[in-house]
Amino acid sequence: MKERIQQVVELEKEAQAVNEAAAQEAEQLLIQAEKEARALLEKNRADAQVEARALVSRTSVDAESERVLATAEESSKQSEALAMSNFERAVAYVLNRVMGKE
């Protein structure tokens, strides 16, 4: 009988040790999962910031391109108007020369 009680006591100690080891492992797994989750969040945040910067950069480049294009178009229109004015004066000059007025 005493031997049987001793076996039960030993089994309870083993069960206690297994339970404590499982609890400790569960705690370690939780800590590891939290670390991995934080690392994943940081990586996703960094990736999102890089993507956001790229989008802003592309948007800025697009806006700058549109501004440069608009300026170039305006300059082209002014040059065309000036050229037409000079053309009309040149035609008038040639006609006057041909007709002997100058």
C-alpha positions in Angstrom: 0.0 0.0 0.0 2.8 2.4 0.9 4.5 1.5 -2.4 1.2 2.4 -4.2 1.0 5.8 -2.5 4.6 6.4 -3.4 3.8 5.7 -7.1 0.9 8.0 -7.0 3.0 10.8 -5.4 5.7 10.2 -8.1 3.1 10.3 -10.9 1.7 13.6 -9.5 5.2 15.1 -9.4 5.8 14.0 -13.0 2.4 15.4 -14.0 3.2 18.7 -12.2 6.6 18.9 -14.0 5.0 18.2 -17.4 2.3 20.8 -16.6 4.9 23.4 -15.7 7.0 22.6 -18.8 3.9 23.0 -21.0 3.0 26.3 -19.3 6.5 27.6 -19.8 6.6 26.4 -23.4 3.2 28.1 -24.0 4.5 31.3 -22.5 7.6 31.1 -24.8 5.4 30.5 -27.8 3.3 33.5 -26.9 6.3 35.7 -26.6 7.8 34.4 -29.9 4.4 35.0 -31.6 4.2 38.5 -30.3 7.8 39.2 -31.5 7.0 37.8 -35.0 3.8 39.8 -35.1 5.6 43.0 -34.2 8.3 42.3 -36.8 5.7 41.6 -39.5 3.8 44.8 -38.6 7.1 46.8 -38.8 7.9 45.2 -42.2 4.4 45.9 -43.5 4.6 49.5 -42.2 8.0 50.0 -43.8 6.8 48.5 -47.1 3.7 50.7 -47.0 5.9 53.8 -46.4 8.1 52.9 -49.4 5.1 52.4 -51.6 3.5 55.7 -50.4 6.8 57.6 -51.1 6.9 56.1 -54.6 3.3 57.1 -55.2 3.9 60.6 -54.0 7.0 60.8 -56.1 5.2 59.6 -59.2 2.4 62.0 -58.5 4.9 64.9 -58.1 6.6 63.9 -61.3 3.3 63.7 -63.1 2.3 67.1 -61.8 5.6 68.6 -62.7 5.4 67.0 -66.2 2.0 68.6 -66.7 3.3 72.0 -65.6 6.3 71.7 -68.0 4.0 70.6 -70.8 1.6 73.5 -70.2 4.5 75.9 -70.2 5.9 74.5 -73.4 2.5 74.6 -75.1 2.1 78.2 -74.1 5.6 79.1 -75.3 4.9 77.2 -78.6 1.6 79.2 -79.1 3.5 82.5 -78.5 6.2 81.5 -80.9 3.6 80.5 -83.5 1.8 83.8 -83.1 5.1 85.7 -83.4 6.0 83.7 -86.5 2.7 84.4 -88.1 3.1 88.1 -87.4 6.6 88.1 -88.9 5.3 86.0 -91.9 2.6 88.5 -92.6 5.1 91.3 -92.5 7.5 89.4 -94.7 4.8 88.7 -97.3 3.8 92.4 -97.3 7.5 93.4 -97.7 8.0 91.0 -100.7 4.8 92.1 -102.3 5.8 95.8 -101.9 9.2 95.0 -103.4 7.7 93.1 -106.3 5.3 95.9 -107.0 8.2 98.4 -106.7 6.8 100.3 -103.8 10.0 100.0 -101.8 
